[in-house]
């Protein structure tokens, strides 16, 4: 069936014979136009090259190829979605597909991802100027990473905890009366005071695991095996904070690094800046600048806890020991706030440095062996 287009109606040139016996219409121009039309075939489905796909540094690089050469391909469309199911993608209970359009190459890198699920489904389709082809067979890429939140049930009364953010709260929580009619705004010559039991909010009494000067909050997920990485950023005006790990047996009055079951690095910006590593109440001063972001690398099976400048990946300090119990991420904060980034993979630069460290046994000092 052929339908006349509006342009054809304008171009038609009807002619009447001299004797008025018949009417003629010249389709010569339309014929040439139709003969010049080129119909593009529907592109075939691309094939994702699993061997060339890469998951590293919180990025996913997807690579694909066409089953046969097709010079008429204009661009590709990539779709992905996160899932906790391995193997073939499932139809029910799945997140919607996220779309990346107009990809000119046969490779694309998804960057800045938070790996809060174990896997990612990926599929690709090819498009020419006229039509899009079928999607490739979906593939599932493993994107497993360590994800945790801050456990508000383990926090000190003077800490305000929201998911992955903790902030010093001098009022001791909502509803607490101001001590002596004044707010502790961490200014002047005051030092952190012990929290009075009589001033505790009854609403938060059940949450008050840590007390006294142990301004601590723990992560809600334990490290029991494998290699994991997370990062911490402190507010610029933060006066004192610690970042580390601990066994579950940390007492309510205990501070990170002052027990045999906790390890941390501590930054003190009160009066003058000090930077140190702490374990079992022993301190090693770190004569290096304090970074804006601190990366924490925990190799549970290998018995290593390393701290890095998260920007430059410079090694700050390494603890070497044999972990005998599950580890919880631990944070101490006084006057200021900390933001924790989880769902991060171990950066390639950190893996490289760790291999170098393991090759040079004993080159990194450990407080476990410092008197």
C-alpha positions in Angstrom: 0.0 0.0 0.0 1.4 3.4 -1.0 0.1 6.6 0.6 0.7 9.9 -1.1 2.7 12.4 0.9 1.9 16.1 1.0 5.0 17.0 -0.9 3.9 14.7 -3.7 0.6 16.5 -4.0 2.4 19.8 -4.5 4.8 18.3 -7.2 2.1 16.6 -9.3 1.6 18.2 -12.7 -1.7 17.1 -14.3 -2.1 17.8 -18.1 -5.3 17.7 -20.2 -5.1 16.5 -23.8 -6.0 19.0 -26.5 -9.2 17.2 -27.3 -10.2 17.1 -23.7 -10.6 13.3 -24.0 -8.3 12.3 -21.1 -6.3 13.6 -18.1 -2.6 12.8 -17.6 -0.5 13.0 -14.5 3.3 13.0 -14.6 4.9 10.8 -11.8 8.4 11.1 -13.1 9.7 13.2 -10.3 8.1 11.0 -7.6 9.5 7.9 -9.3 13.1 9.3 -9.1 12.5 10.3 -5.4 11.3 6.8 -4.5 14.1 5.2 -6.3 16.6 7.4 -4.3 15.1 6.2 -0.9 17.5 3.8 1.0 15.9 1.6 3.6 18.2 0.8 6.6 18.0 -2.7 8.1 17.3 -3.0 11.8 20.7 -3.3 13.6 21.5 -6.7 15.2 21.9 -7.0 19.0 25.4 -6.2 20.3 27.3 -8.9 22.3 28.7 -7.8 25.6 32.4 -9.0 26.1 32.4 -10.2 29.7 36.2 -10.7 29.6 36.8 -7.1 28.7 34.3 -5.7 31.3 36.0 -4.3 34.5 34.7 -3.4 37.9 37.2 -1.3 39.9 37.6 1.9 41.8 33.8 2.4 42.2 33.5 2.3 38.4 32.1 -0.2 35.9 33.5 -0.4 32.4 31.3 -2.2 30.0 32.7 -3.4 26.6 30.7 -4.9 23.7 31.0 -5.7 20.0 28.7 -6.2 17.0 28.2 -9.8 15.7 29.3 -8.5 12.3 30.6 -5.3 10.9 27.9 -2.6 10.4 29.1 0.8 9.2 25.6 2.2 9.4 25.5 2.1 13.3 25.1 5.7 14.6 25.3 5.2 18.3 24.6 2.8 21.2 22.3 2.8 24.2 23.5 1.3 27.6 21.1 0.4 30.3 21.9 -0.8 33.8 20.3 -1.5 37.1 21.4 -2.7 40.5 20.4 -6.0 42.0 21.2 -8.4 44.8 20.7 -11.5 42.6 23.5 -13.2 40.7 23.0 -15.1 37.4 20.3 -14.2 35.0 18.3 -11.0 35.7 15.0 -11.4 37.4 11.8 -9.8 36.4 10.2 -9.3 39.8 11.4 -7.0 42.6 14.0 -5.3 40.4 14.9 -1.7 40.2 14.1 0.2 37.0 16.7 0.4 34.2 19.0 3.5 34.2 19.7 4.7 30.6 22.9 6.2 29.0 22.2 7.4 25.5 24.2 8.4 22.4 27.4 6.4 23.1 29.6 6.5 20.1 32.2 4.0 21.1 31.9 0.3 21.9 32.9 0.8 25.5 31.5 2.9 28.4 32.6 3.6 32.0 30.0 4.2 34.7 31.8 6.2 37.4 31.1 7.6 40.8 29.0 4.6 41.8 28.0 3.5 45.3 28.0 -0.3 45.3 25.1 -0.7 47.8 24.0 -3.9 46.1 26.0 -7.0 45.2 25.5 -7.1 41.4 24.6 -4.9 38.4 22.6 -6.0 35.3 23.8 -4.5 32.0 22.5 -4.5 28.5 23.2 -2.6 25.2 21.4 -1.9 22.0 22.6 -0.5 18.7 20.9 2.3 16.8 21.2 3.7 13.2 19.7 6.9 11.8 16.3 5.2 11.4 15.7 2.6 14.1 17.1 0.9 17.3 17.8 -2.8 17.3 17.2 -5.4 20.0 19.0 -5.3 23.3 21.9 -7.6 23.9 21.5 -10.5 26.3 21.8 -8.9 29.8 24.9 -9.8 31.8 25.4 -9.6 35.6 28.5 -8.0 37.0 29.6 -8.4 40.6 29.7 -5.1 42.5 30.0 -6.3 46.0 31.4 -3.8 48.6 31.2 -3.1 52.3 28.1 -1.1 53.2 27.3 0.1 56.7 25.5 2.9 58.5 26.3 4.5 61.8 24.5 2.7 64.7 22.5 5.3 66.6 21.8 2.7 69.3 25.5 2.6 70.1 26.1 6.3 70.1 27.0 8.6 73.0 24.2 10.9 74.2 26.0 14.0 72.9 26.2 12.7 69.3 23.5 13.2 66.7 23.6 10.3 64.3 21.9 10.2 60.8 22.7 7.3 58.6 26.3 8.0 57.6 26.7 11.4 59.4 27.5 12.0 63.0 27.7 15.5 64.7 28.6 16.7 68.1 25.5 17.8 69.9 26.4 19.8 73.0 22.7 19.8 74.2 22.8 16.0 74.6 19.8 15.4 72.3 16.4 16.8 71.8 14.6 17.8 75.0 17.8 18.0 77.1 18.0 21.1 79.2 21.0 23.4 78.8 23.6 22.8 81.4 23.8 25.7 83.8 21.7 27.8 81.3 24.5 27.8 78.8 25.2 25.8 75.6 28.6 24.2 75.1 29.5 25.5 71.7 33.1 24.2 71.8 34.6 27.7 72.1 36.9 29.4 74.5 39.1 27.3 76.9 36.6 24.6 77.7 37.4 21.0 77.3 34.8 18.2 76.7 32.9 17.4 79.9 31.4 14.2 81.2 27.7 14.0 80.5 25.7 14.1 83.7 23.3 11.2 84.1 20.7 13.6 85.5 20.6 15.6 82.3 20.1 12.7 80.0 16.9 12.6 77.9 14.7 9.8 78.9 13.8 9.4 75.2 17.4 8.5 74.4 18.4 6.7 77.6 18.1 3.3 75.8 20.4 4.5 73.1 23.2 5.6 75.4 25.7 2.8 75.0 28.8 5.1 75.3 29.0 7.7 78.1 31.5 9.9 79.9 34.2 11.1 77.6 33.8 8.3 75.2 32.1 10.3 72.4 31.9 7.3 70.2 29.6 5.7 67.6 30.0 2.4 65.9 29.0 1.0 62.5 26.1 -1.3 62.3 27.8 -4.0 60.2 30.8 -6.1 61.3 33.8 -7.1 59.3 34.3 -10.8 59.6 36.4 -11.6 56.6 37.8 -10.2 53.4 39.2 -6.9 52.3 37.1 -3.7 52.8 37.5 0.0 52.4 35.6 3.1 53.5 36.3 6.9 53.8 35.8 9.6 56.3 35.6 13.4 55.9 35.6 15.7 58.9 34.3 19.2 59.0 37.0 21.8 58.8 36.2 23.2 62.3 36.2 19.8 63.9 38.2 20.0 67.2 38.9 16.3 67.8 38.1 13.0 66.2 39.2 9.4 65.8 38.7 6.9 63.0 39.3 3.1 63.4 37.9 -0.3 64.3 37.1 -2.2 67.4 35.9 -5.5 68.7 32.3 -5.5 70.1 33.6 -5.6 73.7 34.5 -1.8 73.7 33.2 -0.6 77.1 30.8 2.3 77.5 33.6 4.5 79.1 36.4 3.2 76.7 37.9 5.4 74.0 39.1 4.2 70.6 42.8 3.3 70.7 43.0 3.2 74.5 42.1 -0.5 74.7 43.8 -3.7 73.4 40.8 -4.4 71.2 40.7 -1.1 69.3 42.9 0.6 66.7 42.6 4.1 65.3 44.2 7.3 64.1 43.4 10.4 66.1 43.4 14.0 65.0 43.3 16.8 67.6 42.9 20.4 66.5 42.4 21.8 69.9 45.0 24.5 70.6 47.5 22.9 68.1 47.1 20.1 65.6 48.4 16.7 66.5 48.1 13.6 64.3 48.7 10.1 65.8 48.0 6.4 65.7 46.7 4.7 68.8 46.3 1.1 70.1 46.3 -0.4 73.6 46.8 3.1 75.1 50.0 3.5 73.1 50.5 6.5 70.8 52.7 7.0 67.7 52.9 10.5 66.4 52.5 10.8 62.6 54.6 13.6 61.3 52.6 14.2 58.1 49.8 16.6 57.1 46.3 15.7 58.1 44.3 14.9 54.9 40.8 16.2 54.1 39.6 12.7 53.6 40.9 9.5 55.3 40.6 6.1 53.7 40.4 3.0 55.9 41.5 -0.3 54.5 40.8 -3.4 56.5 42.2 -6.8 55.5 40.7 -9.0 58.1 42.2 -12.3 57.0 45.6 -10.7 56.4 45.6 -8.9 59.7 46.2 -5.4 58.4 44.5 -2.1 59.1 45.8 0.7 57.0 44.9 4.4 56.8 45.3 6.4 53.6 45.1 10.0 52.3 41.9 9.3 50.3 42.8 11.9 47.7 46.4 11.0 47.0 46.2 7.4 48.3 49.4 8.1 50.3 49.8 5.6 53.2 49.4 7.2 56.6 49.9 4.3 58.9 49.5 0.5 59.1 48.6 -1.7 62.0 49.6 -5.4 61.7 48.0 -7.9 64.0 45.8 -11.1 64.0 42.2 -10.2 64.3 40.4 -12.8 66.5 36.9 -11.3 66.6 34.6 -9.5 64.2 35.5 -5.8 63.8 33.1 -2.8 63.9 34.0 0.5 62.3 34.4 3.1 65.1 34.4 6.9 65.2 35.0 9.4 68.0 33.9 13.0 67.5 34.0 16.1 69.7 32.9 19.5 68.4 32.2 19.1 64.7 30.9 16.4 62.4 32.1 13.4 60.4 30.7 12.0 57.1 31.3 8.4 56.3 31.4 7.1 52.7 30.6 3.4 52.4 29.8 1.1 49.4 33.3 1.7 48.1 35.6 -0.8 46.6 39.3 -1.1 47.5 41.0 1.4 45.2 43.5 0.0 42.7 46.2 2.3 44.1 45.6 0.9 47.6 45.9 -2.7 46.3 49.2 -1.9 44.7 50.6 -0.3 47.8 49.4 -3.2 49.9 51.3 -5.6 47.6 54.4 -3.5 48.0 54.0 -3.4 51.8 53.6 -7.1 51.9 56.7 -7.6 49.8 58.6 -5.4 52.3 57.8 -7.3 55.5 58.3 -5.3 58.6 58.9 -2.0 56.8 55.7 -0.4 58.3 55.8 0.2 62.0 53.1 -1.3 64.2 52.0 -0.1 67.6 51.4 -3.8 68.5 55.2 -4.0 68.8 55.9 -0.5 70.3 56.7 -0.4 73.9 
